[in-house]
Amino acid sequence: MDEHRSLHDLLSLRELEIFVAFGETGSISAASRRSGISQSAASQLIQRLEHRMCLTLLDRSARPLRLTLDGHDVMRRAENLLTEAKQFVNRFDEVGLSRSVFLRMGVVETLCLPFIPKLVEALGNRLDRLSVMVGSSNMQREAFLERRIDVMIMSDSMDDLDELKRHLVAEEPFILIVPRGRVVNDIADLRSLAAELPMIRFGHRSAARLNIDAQLKRTKVPIIRDIEIDTPHAVIGMVAAGLGWTITTPLSARSSWQDPEDVELLPFPGAQFRRKLYLATRRNELGNLPEELARHTKNILREHYLSGIAEKQQWLASEIRIPE
């Protein structure tokens, strides 16, 4: 290869981005959706990269397509190169405190209102545009990997994802919510309640749901009947109507209850188990914006969630930890 050719002739970051998107998603169509271009354009860019490098990167005889040995090597090196390129850009084009941004964000369903309006209010002129996806941690993970969102607020630390920057924004206990007047002092009482009324479940794909199911199994509370509902407000409404009981967290309940006097919020009668909420972004991206978002998030949780809980359930507010 001619050593006098320009770097522009030897390397295209856009082609590398599309190629890495293919390697991470496993398909040309998913890579094109992530990158906001047509499938044919994505395919052409990968072919141009192969021509530029004089390598075959995709095994086109396989169904589905897969990386060749050279493809795996280029994938690994391209990921490092793209990270370095982003660090370079961020150093000279950092998202400073006075600069407005386009923010693509994922938020867990139970932290929707009043969180989103209060965050928009706190950011003020910092936002040129805001896109919010409300969904489970699993949904956010998928969107994050496909680069459809840049910031996540979720209950899964996602320790298996490299280059993820996490900010712990809250830690809270799981609690029992039962119809008004019901008393649950111990696991035996909970077993009796579960035998009498169905458990009202929310978030079949959520990390919290897995945590709850595991705790019920450990404490040997059999769920004979259950009802699954996709909206947290409806879950609390079913309990308030005396039609079942549920397990959730204080912050989730605070965003869902119409009138906390309609239900009983009780400590889980067995060993306490807790949920952590994280704000996460890709490491070395978005400049100082992640720290700003984490700060606003914690302030909103203190002022508009924790204070409301403290007014009605002081014992519960004392169990919630929001880092400084």
Secondary structure, 3 states (H helix, E strand, C coil): CCCCCCHHHHCCHHHHHHHHHHHHHCCHHHHHHHHCCCHHHHHHHHHHHHHHHCCCCEECCCCCCEECHHHHHHHHHHHHHHHHHHHHHHHHCCCCCCCCEEEEEEECHHHCCCHHHHHHHHHHHHEEEEEEEECCHHHHHHHHHCCCCCEEEECCCCCCCCCEEEEEEEEEECEEEEECCCCCCCHHHHHHHHHHCCEEEECCCCHHHHHHHHHHHHCCCCCCCEEEECCHHHHHHHHHCCCCEEEECHHHHHCCCCCHHHEEEEECCCCCCEEEEEEEEECCCCCCHHHHHHHHHHHHHHHHHHHHHHHHCHHHHCCCECCC
